[in-house]
Amino acid sequence: MRYQSELARAQGMGSAKSGTHHWWMQRITAIALLPLSFYLLQFLHLALTVPYSETQEWMQQTLNSAALILWIIAVCYHAALGLQVVYEDYISRIGLRMTMVWLTHLIFIGLAVTAVIAILNLVFAG
């Protein structure tokens, strides 16, 4: 039994079979961001209240820098997934939708790489 219309079958526009994975990744990254955000808050507190050298010492501890790097990766992936859902729901032109999804993913990859490099520079500068 087929559940697609004839037009959808002809255009090849059916289920992409990735909705469940996308949904789970959105939830997993949200849950991962909860404990990792405490490291971000601690880092921001240190960066705003103590001298640079103390912040750098805190960052040179492997757990702290790894937690911030994981936070950056998780938040960029989570945000890209969320924006993709918005584009898929509200942009009807397929070409524009796909362009926006790819552009968003590219921007978030660039942001993540730049932020990770900044953290590694802070860690290895001393």
N, C-alpha and C positions, 0 to 999 in steps of 0.2 A: 504494500500500500504506500502510495506516495503522498507526502504532505505539502509539497511545493506546487505552486501554480506552474502552468506550462511556460509562462513568460519568465518566471524566475529560473526554471531549469534551463531555458534557452540562453539566458544571460549569464548563467553560472553564478547567480547571486543567492546562495543558500546559506545555511549555517556554516560558519567558519570553523566550528568545533573547538573554539578557544575561549568561549565565554566563561566556562567554569574555572579554567586556569587563571584567567584575568581576574575573576572575582576573588579567588583564593589568594592571589598575590597581593591584591589590594588589602585584604584582611591581615595577611601575615606581616606585611610591611607596617601596617597601622599598629599591630601588637608589638612589633620589634621597636618601633619608635618610642613607645612609652618608657621603657627603662633607659634607652639610649639618650632620651631628652634630658635626663638628670645630669648626664655628663656635659651636655651642651650648656645647661644652666650653670653648672659649676664653672665651666670654662669662661662663660660670659661674665660671671661674678668676679672671677680672678682677673680677667682682662680689664675690667672697669675699676677695680679697687686696689690692686696690689701692683708693685713694680713689674716691669717687663721680665726681669730675670726670674722672679718667682713663678710667673705664668709659664715661662719657658721650661723651668724645672718640672712643673706639673705636667706639661705636655711631653716631656721626655720619658715619662713613665709609660711603658708599653701599653698597659691596659687603658690609660686615658686617651692616648693618641689613637689606638685601635678603635675605641668606642666612638670617638668623633668621626673617624673615617667611615665606620659602619653607619653612623647616623647620616652622614652626607649621602652615601650610596642609597640608603633606604629612603630618605626623604625625596631625593631626586627621582627615584624609580616610582615611588608612591604618587608624587605629583604628576609625573608623565602619564601614569595609568589613569589618574583621575581626570586630567584634561582630555585624554583620548576618549573617555566615556562621554564627556560633554560634547566633543566634536561629533562623535557618532550619533548622539541624540539630537543635535540641533543644526547640523550642517547637512543639507539635503543633496548638494552636488557632490558626487563621489570623488571627482578629481580634486576639488578644493579640500574636501575632508581628508583625503589621503595625504595631500601636501601639508596640511596643518599638523597631522599626526606625525609625519616624518620630521618636519621642522621642529616641532615641540621636543621630540625625542633627541634630535641633534643638539638643541639648545641645552637640554638637561644633561646630556653626556658631557658637553663642553663645560658646564657649570661644575659638575661633579669632578671632572679631571682637574680643573683649575683649583678647586677647593682642596682636593687631596694633595696637590703639589704644594699649595700654601702651607698646609699642615706639616708636610714632610720638611719643607724649608724651615719652619719654626722648630721642629724637633731636631734637625741635624745642623742648625746654625751655630750651636754652641759647641 
